[in-house]
Amino acid sequence: MSNFLKLKVKFAVSSKYEAFYTGGKVEFSKDGEHVFCCCGNQVKILEVSTGKVFQTIGQDDDEEVTCFSASPDGENLVVAHRHLVLKQWDWKQNVSVKSWKAIHTTPISSMAFDDTSTLLATGGSDSSIKIFDIIKQYCTHNLRGHTGVVNIVAFKPRDPTVLISGAEDYKIRVWDLMTSTCQAVLDKHYSVITSFSFTPGGDTMLSSGRDSVVIVWDMKTQEHKKTIPVFESVESINVIPKGTCFPSLTAEEDLCFLTAGSKGIVQLWSATSGKCLLSQEDSIVSQATDPERQDDQDMRITHAMRVPSLDALAVVTFDHNIILYNIEELTLKKQFVGYNDEVLDVKFLGEQESHLVVATNSPLIKIFNRETWGCQIIQGHTDIVLSIDVFKKGNFFASCSKDNTIRLWKFSSETESVSCVAVGRGHTHAVGSVALPKLNLQYIVSGSEDCTLKLWPVSSDLSEDEITALSTTVTEKAHEKDINSIAVAPNDKIIATGSQDKTAKLWNAANLSLLGVLRGHRRGIWCVQFSPVDQCVATSSADGNIKIWALSDYTCVKTFEGHDASILKVTFITRGMQLLSSGSDGLVKLWTIKNNECVKTFDEHSDKVWALTSSATEDVIVTGAADSNILIWRDVTQEEIDETTAAQNDIIL
């Protein structure tokens, strides 16, 4: 009976990291405690202090959200949907207050509240602007004059009778709401206008555009004062209030502003001299940009906004990350990952497995704190990272990428800092798998689409101050097709590889001499894993089967059938008595090896489950999938047994 109790029968999702921003508008609450993000058909509200979703506004089956705006008083959120309906929400209580037709003939592309939280301006792709009184619930103005999409609207600070708008006709219009007339047309831009920013009193306005200039306007006379070339397509501009203590500011600098755009960096400019005073040096966004794709206009910051209550500048990147920088030094303060895209690999990291290191469909590696879901974004690779492996004893982890390289990283649990200590170059195609030893970090082994297996010796005196160049001692033409998976035996003496050529192979870790070939799968092998206890290895394949092979004679001793799709990952748990597997059908299955039984099937993902790993204590597992979700599962076997026992006792009574 004691052996039976050791077997696990159920896992339950204890926490989940899912997408909260998939592109579009981002807006902070006035107190800086929450950030509103477009997420498909919903608006998700993130709590800045915890990094967790506070509210989800709307239903997943609603029409797509095209724009939204939160009122300055923190009471209301108005959301515009593609089917031309505006919905007003009490977002703190997640209660729909009312909804009404937008009157526009095509979707709304821009929105803004006035300072009193009474008037709401909407700009449409039908070239018109509407003003709504959300208290009295009627449309007060219908303004026409632009041609093309109205992509920006803003009320003049401290004066709700003046509205400024910008459109794809490259013109800025100033509207007098008392007379419903256009007071002025400001036409010095030669490309799409992207952002407005005002001095505190609203007497001066700065506008930016994709024509690589910032223009200073006198709003009293509505005249052009100055054009400042900034040498990049600017997506956002922010006026810096006087008194902000930038080290590079002098008393002569009367008006300063921050720009962010296609370069992926934040820059501080003087409107007085027209000179750049400070340029960010350690931007994650610019570092993540492939040098060969510098002309790609998607590689940029898409939004930037000053958050005075946090003393921060919030930057939104092209790959859906939200980064908070200290406003005075432009140094990193906090990071949020809005959308992981496909999660390709996940591993536990840290001395107490306090963190998760995650590879997604990106060159960036993400490290999440398991408790707070706080995130670090680590740059180094220049193409998609495909696989990660962790050396448990020294907080090292290795990564491999489509950039044909492997990297070795060192992580500090105390400071949560990460540094790249070594890089290996030599593969001629994408490196699909990498593995580290279990006992001593003496080597790294990598397998690639070039069909070769490489052994990289690792020095014991790696420095965090410089990156060591690794050299291979052995390169072996290991398979006929891509190598998808590599595993190292618990004693570090044997290496297993799984390939698209339908075979798995076992190698001597000392010199990569071939020990045996495992044949039997009908399609490519996605994963190989050694048992932590027994002399055997498990393989999972695109043929929907898991096989266990004896290391003594390389024969198949067990086959598990149950998945109806490719099995992408398999791992041993419960001291080698059970298996966990994940498939391209989004399912995770728990197996008992002794009787070939599928104990439980878990259906929490909606797409391919690429990543599957268990904690050292095996009471927690983590899965990551192409649906962008990362799930942490807890072993609830004892609770399940207790519930069953209680139910049986109730029947007896």
N, C-alpha and C positions, 0 to 999 in steps of 0.2 A: 504493500500500500504506500510505503514511503517513497518508492521509486515513482509511482503514479503521480504523487503530489508534486514531484519535481518537474513534471511536464507542464508546459504552459498550454492553456486552452483559449485564452482571449487577450487581445490588446484593445485599448480604447484611446481615441485621440484626446490628448490632454491640452494641447495648444496647437495653434495653426498660424503660419505666416502666409498671408495671401495678398494678392495685388490690391493696392488702394489707389494707385494712380496709373492710368494707361495712356495719358496724353490729353492735352487741352489745358484748360485754365487751372491755376492754383492760386489760392487766396488765403491769407492769414487773418484770424480774428484780431480785433483791435488790441486785445490784451495779450496777444501772442501765445495764448495757451493752446489754440487749436489751429489746424490747417485744413482747408477745404480743397478736395481734389476730385477732378473728373475721373470716373472709373467706369467706362462703358456706358451703361444705361442708368448709372447711379452716381451720386455724390457721396464720397466717403470722407468722414471727418476724423482726422488723426489727432490724438492727444500728444502734444509736443514733448511733454516731460517723460512719458512712458514709451512713446513710439507705437502705441497700440491704437487700433481703430475704436473711436469713441461712439460714433453713430454711423449707420449706413442709411442714407436718405433715398427713398424710392425702392422699387422692386427690380429684380433682375430682368423681368420680362417687359419693363416699361420701354417706351421709345428712347432712342439715343439722346443723351444730354448734349446740347450744343453750346450752352453757356450757363453761368450762374453768377450770383452776386450776394454777398452777405452784408446785412445792414450794419453801419458803424456802431449802433447801440447794442449789438450782439443779440438781438431778439429774433430776427427773421433771416431766412435764406430763401431767395427766389431762384427757381431752376427753370430753364428754358429747354424744351424738348423739340426734337426734329419735327413732330407733327403740329408745331405752332401753338402749343399750350404752355402757359406759364403757371407754375405751382409755387405757392407760398408755404413755407414750413416754419414751425417753431422747432428749430433744429436741436435745441437742448433736450426737448421732450420727444423728439422724432414724431411730431404730430403735424399732419397736413392741415393748414388753416383754410386755404381756399385755392381755387384754380380758375383761370380765365383764358380766353382766346387772345393770342398775341396781336391780332389785327394785321401783322406783317403777312405778306404773301409767300415769303420764303423764310428759311430758318434764321433765327437770331444768332448773330456772331459776336456781339459785344454787349456788356451791361455794366451799369454803375449806379450806386446810390448817391444822393446828396448828403451833406453833413448832418442833416436833421433826421435822416432815415425815413423821410416821408415820400420823396420823389425818387422814382426809378426810371432811368433812361435805358432804352434798348436800341441797339443798332442792328440792322438786318442786312442780309445779302441781297435784299430788294432795293438797296440804296436809301431807304427811309429810316427815320429816327422817331420813336414814340416815347412820350413821357407819361408815366402812370403815377397817380396818387394812390399809394397802397393803403392809406388810411380810409379815404373816402371811396376807394375802389372804382376809379374811372380813369380814362385816358384824357390827359390834359392838353397834349400837344401832338401834332403830326408834322414833322419837319422833313422837307424834301429840298434837294439841291445837289447832293453828291451823285456821282455815277460810280458804279461798282460797289463792292462789299464795304459796308461801314465797319471797320475792324477795331475801332477804338472810340469810346465816348468817356467824357469826364466832366463833372461839375467843377466850376471854379471854386477853389477853397474860400469858405466864408461868404459865398455869394451864390445861393441856389437859383438865382435868376439868369445865370450865364452858364451855357453848356458849350464845351469844345468837343469837336468830333474830327476824326481822320478816316480816310477811305482809300480804296485802291485807285482813285483818280489822282493820288499824290497830293491832295489838297487838305488843308486844315480849315474847318469852318467854325466861326464863333457865332453862337446863337443867343439872341436876347429873348428870353422866355416870357418877358412881360408883353412883348409885341409879336412873338412867334416869327421873328424875322432873322435873317442872317446878317449880322453886323459887319463881318469881315471875312474875306477869303485869304488865307495865308498860303502862298503857293511857291515856296522856295525849295521844296523837296523834289527830287527827281526819281524817286522810287517809293515803294510802299512805306507808309508811316507806321512805326511799330510801338511807340511809347511816348507818353507825356509825363513831365514832372514839374511841379510848381515850387516856388519859394513859399515859405510859410504863409505870407500874406496874400499870395496869389498874384502879385504885381508882375512877376517874371515867370515865364514858362520856357522850359526846354523841350524840344521835340527831337526824336531820333528816327532813323529810317534805315532801310537796306541800301541807301545810296552812300553809306559810310561817312555821314556827317551828322553833327549835332547842331541844331539851330537854336539861338537864344532870341526870345520874343519879348517885347515890352507889351504887357497885356493892358496897360492903361491907354496907350495910343494904338495898340494892335499893329505894331510895326516891327519889322525885322531889325535886330540889333547886331547879330554876329553869326557867322557860319564857321564851325570848328571841324576840320577834317580829323577823323579818328581812325581811319585806315582799317576798318572792318565793318561788316554788316552788323549793325547794332539792333539787338532785340529788346533791350531794356535800358532805361536811363533813370537814375535816382539822384536828385539834388541832395547835397549834404548840408545839414544845418550848420550855421556858424557855431563855433565852440567845440565841434568834434575834434578830438585830439589825434589827428593823424601826424606821425612824426615828420612827414615831408611838407606839412602845411606851414606857411608863414603868415604873418599878419597882413601882408599885402594881398593875399588871395581873398578876394571879396566873395566870389561865388564858385563853388566846386561841385563836381558831380561824378558819379560812378557810371561806367558803361560795362555792358556784358553782351557777348554775341558770338560771332562765328569763330573767333580765336579760342574760345573756351576759357578765357581768363577775365578777371575783373580788373579794371583800370580806373585810377583816379585822375581827373583832369581839372585844370583851372579854366574857368570860363573867362577869367580876366586876361590871362596870357595865351590861352589856347594850347597850353603845353600839357603833356602827360606827366604827372607828378609821382605816380606810383603804379607799378605794374606787378600783378600777382606772379610769384615765381613758382609756387608749388601747387598749381591747380590740378586736381585729379582729372578734370575734363580735358584739358589740353594734353596731359600726359597719356591719357587713354586713346588719343587720336592717332591712328596709324599714319606715319609720316608720308606714306605713299598715297594717302587719301586726303591730303590737306585741302584740295579743292572741293571736296564733298561738303556741300552746304548743310548736310544733316549733322555734321560733327560740330556741335556748338551748344551754347547755353540758349535755352528757349525763353526763359523768363528770369527776371531778378527783381526782388522787391525788398525795400528796407523794412525791418520789423523793429520799430523804436523800443517797444516794451522789452524786447530781448537783447537790445543793443547789438543787433545782428543784421547781416544781409543774407537773404534767402536766395539761393540759386537753384533753378530747375534745369536739368540737363536733357540732352536729346534722348538719352536712354532711360528716362523716367526716374532719375535719382533727384532727391531734394537735399541740398547741402546748405548748412548754416555756417557762415563765416563771421568771425568777430569784425564788427563794422570798422574799428579803428586800425586794425593790423592786417585785415583780410586773411587771418589764419583760421584753420579749420576748427569748428566748434562742435558740430553734430552732423550726422548723415542719416538719411532715410532712403531705403530702396523701395520705390513705388511699384516696380514691376520687375519680376525676376526673369521673365520670358521662360524658356525651357530650363528647368533645373536638371543639370547633367550629372552632378555628383555631390555627395554630402558626406562629411566625416566629423566625428567628435574631435575636439581640440582642447588642449589645456590640461593641467595637472589633475583637476577634478572634473574633467570633461565639461567645463563650464561654458564652452563656446562651440559653435558649429562653423566649419569652413565649407564654403559652398562654391561650386563651379556652375555658372549659368551660360546661356548662349551669348557670351560676351568675353572680351579679353580681360575683364576685371574679375578678381577674386573677392568674394564677400565673406566677412567674418561676423557672425551674429552672436551676441550674448544671449544665452538660453533664457535667462530670467527676464531681461528687459526688452529683448529683440533689438537692442541698440546695435548699430551696424558700422563696420569699418569697410571701406572700399579700397582694395589693394591693387595697384597698377604694376605692371612689369611686362606681361606678355603683350604682343601686338596683334594677336588673333585669338579666336575662341579657345578658352580653356576646356579641355575634354575630360580630364581625370585628375583626381587628387588622392594622395595616400599620406597617412600620418604615422610618424614614429612616436609612440606613446611616451617613451621615457624622457625625452629631452625637449619636448615641445617643438620638434621639427616637423615640417610637412613638405611634400614634393608635389609639383604640378606639371602637367604637360599640355601642349597646345597645338593648334593648327599652324602656329608660326614655326613649327619644326624643332622647337626647343623644349628642354625640361628646366625647371627651376627648383632650388631648395630654399626654404624659408624658415626663419626662426621666429617663434611667437613667445611673447612674455605675458603670462596670465595676470601678473600684478599691474603692469602698465598698459596692457592690451596693445602693445606695440608690435609691429611686424617688420622684419627686414629680410631682404633677399640676400642670402649668403653665398649662393653658387648658381651658375647657369651652365647647362650643357648643350653644345651645338654639334651637330653631326648627322642627324637624320635628314633625309632628302624630301620627306613628305610629312604630313601631319602625324604627330605622336599621339596615339589613341589611348595608351595606357602607361601608367608608371606605378612602381611598387617599391616599398622600403622594407628592410629586414625587421624582424621582431625583437631580436636580442641586442645587437650592436649595430650602430649606424656606420657600417663599413663600406656600403655601396648603395647605388640606386640602379634599378633595372628598368628599362623602357622598351616599349614595343610600338611599331609604327606602321603606317600605311605602306611604307617602303618594304614591308615584310621582314625587316631585320629586328633582332633583339640585341640590345646594347647594355653592357655592364660598365657602370661609371664608379670608380673608387672614390670614396669621400674621406678627406683628411680630417683628423681629430681636432685640428687647430683652426677651424673656420672663424673668420672675423666678421663681425657685424658692420664694420666700417668700410669694408670693400667686398666686392663680388668676385668670388673665385671662379675661374674658368675650369670646368671639369673636362677631363679627357677620358676616352673609353680605352679599356684594356682589351676587351673582347667584343667583336661584332659578329653575329651569327645570322645567316639567312635562315630564319626559323620556320617560315610558313610560305605557302603559295599565294595567300591573300592577306588582307589586313589583319593585324593582331589587335583583337578587341579587349583582351583582358590579361592581366598578369597577377600572380599571387606568389608570395614567398612562404615556405613552410615554417612552422613554429620554431624549428631548430636552425633556421637560416641556411640550410644546406641544399635545399631543392627549390627550384623555381618552376612554376607551372604557367603555361601560356594557352590561351584559347583564341581561335582564329575563325575568320569567315570561311576558311577552306574546310570546315566541318570537323577539324581535328583539334585535340588538346595535346600538348607535349610537355614532358618533364625534363628538366635540365639540371646538371650539376652547377650549383651556384659559384663554385670556384673558378670554372673555366668555360662554362656554357656548353659542356659536352652533352650530347643527347642521351637521356636515360631510357625513355620510352615514349611511345605514341599511343594515344587513346582514340580509337576509332569506333563509331557506332551511331553518332548523331547524323540525321538526314539533312540538316541545314547548318548554317554557320553557328558557331558557339559565341555567346555573348559574355559569359562570365565563368571564371574558375575560382574555386575556394578550397583551401586545405581545412580538414577537420582539426580542431584544437586539441583533440584527444587521440583519435584513432588514426591508423596508417591508411588514410584514404583521402580522396579529393572529389569534390562535387563540381559538375559542369551544368550549365543551363544553356538552352539553345533556341534558335528560331523555329525549331520543329515542335515546340511546346512541351518538351520533356526535360526533366532533371535526371542526371545519371550520377551514381556514385561508383568510383573506381578504386580498386585495391592497389596500393603502391607496391605490394609484393610481386604481383605478376601483371599489373596494368590491365586487368580484366574488369568488366562492368559487373558489379555485384547487386545493384538495385537501379530500377527505373521508376520515376514518379510521373504519372500522367494525370492531368487535371486542368492545366491551362489550355485555353483555346487559341492562344496567340503566342508570339515570341516571349520567352522568359529572359528578361534583361539583367536581372540580378538574383543571386542566391547567396545565402550566408548561413553558417551553422550557429545554433544557439543551444542553451540548456546542456552545456558541456558535451556538445556534439551529438546529442540524442534527437534533436529536432532541426528542421530547416525552415527558413523564411525565404519566400521568393516573390518577385514582383514582375509584372508583365506589361506588354504594350497595350493590353486591354484595360489598364488602369487598376487591376486587381492585385492585392497582396494576399498570399496564402501561407498558412502555417501547417507544417507537415511533421508527423512523427515517423522517424526513420524505421524503427523496429517493425512496424506493421504496414508501412507504405501508406498510411492514412493521411488524408487532408483533413486536419482538425477544424480549421476555420478559414473562411474567405472574407476578406475585408474589402469593401467597395467604397472608398472615400475620395479617390482621385477620379478625374474625368478624362485623363489622357495618359500616355505612356509613363510608367513609373521607372525612370532611369536610375534613381538613387535609392539605396537601401543600406542602412548600417545599424548596428546595435551597440549599446554602451558596454563598457567592460563588465558591469554587473548584470547585463542582459535583461534588466527590468525596464529599459527604455529603448525604443527603436525610433529611427527617423527615416522618413521617406520624402523624396522630392520628385516632381513629375513635370511633364511638358505642359501641364495646366498652370504652371508658375507657382504652385503651392508647395510649401514645406510643412509637413505634419510631424509632430512629436507624439508618439504613442507610448502609453504606460501599460505595463503588465497588470491586468486586473483579474488574473486567474483566481486569486484567493477570494475576491469579492464575488466572482461567479460561483465558486464552490459554496460560499456562505449563503448566497441567495438560493441555490439549488437545495441545500440542506434545510434552510428555513421553509421553503415551499413544501418539501417532503414532510417536515414536521407538522405543518399546518394541515396537510391531508390526513395524517395519522390522527391528529387531535380532532 
